[in-house]
Amino acid sequence: MIMDRISLALIVIGALNWGSIGIFKFDIVAAIFGGQTATVSRIIFTLVGLAGLWCISLFFRDRPVPEEA
């Protein structure tokens, strides 16, 4: 599903950003888009948060059973 892939990509971006904040005290998204309160930064942070909510559904989905060869 395309939405799953987009959400996972946003989650990775968010994780890398949080890693850089934790290790280097540097917010990559804020640095690129003009600070944490900039509109574009807030939109990206919101999209990452929504992607996280979407990915919660991955825990509860039934996986297809692989066919035996």
ZIUR-V969967 format. One record per pair of residues at least 4 apart in sequence whose ideal C-beta (glycine too) atoms are under 6 Angstrom apart, sorted by the first residue. I is the first residue (numbers start at 1). J is the second residue. D is the distance in whole Angstrom. If there is no record, write none. Layout:
BEGIN
((I & J & D) (I & J & D))
END
This chain:
BEGIN
((7 & 51 & 4) (7 & 54 & 4) (7 & 55 & 5) (10 & 47 & 6) (10 & 48 & 5) (10 & 51 & 4) (11 & 51 & 5) (11 & 55 & 6) (14 & 48 & 4) (17 & 28 & 5) (17 & 29 & 5) (19 & 23 & 6) (20 & 24 & 5) (20 & 26 & 5) (20 & 28 & 5) (21 & 27 & 5) (29 & 41 & 5) (29 & 44 & 5) (30 & 35 & 5) (30 & 36 & 5) (30 & 41 & 5) (33 & 38 & 5) (33 & 40 & 4) (33 & 41 & 4) (34 & 38 & 4) (36 & 41 & 6))
END
